[in-house]
Amino acid sequence: MASYDVLGNIAVVKKKTSKKIISKLLKNPNIKTIVEKSERVKGRLRTMKTKHLAGERNLIAKIKENSCVFVFNIESCYFSSRLSNERKEIANTIKKNQRVLVMFSGIGVYPIVIAKNKKPREIIAIELGKECNKRRKN
């Protein structure tokens, strides 16, 4: 199992990740920041705390996925890059005239991927986390 996740320009490593893996990540030109997850994802908003390890001191990730771009703060907005294929598969089940409700939409990945790729009649996305609803420039 990988000891890290890549969220666009940020690598989030688990505690006690080897220096060899961190060195390898630093050589990747797309990764600008490496942080260590200092505690588990928790709370109703599924937030996490991190500790800066290397690179730029930045918590804003920029991710390209399924022909869409997402920009968000990794500490205040939950995102799993491991669900990319699932998001595409779910989008592919949506028909043109359907209405879609996305509960707990986070940064809006499901609704945006669905809207971009399937053009349903209406999408309603609901999210409690105010930080996740912020507009950020690419």
Secondary structure, 3 states (H helix, E strand, C coil): CCCEEEECCEEEECCCCCHHHHHHHHCCCCCCEEEEECCCCECCCCECCEEEEEECCCCEEEEEECCEEEEEECCCCCCCHHHHHHHHHHHHCCCCCCEEEECCCCCCHHHHHHHHHHCCCEEEECCCCCHHHCCCCC
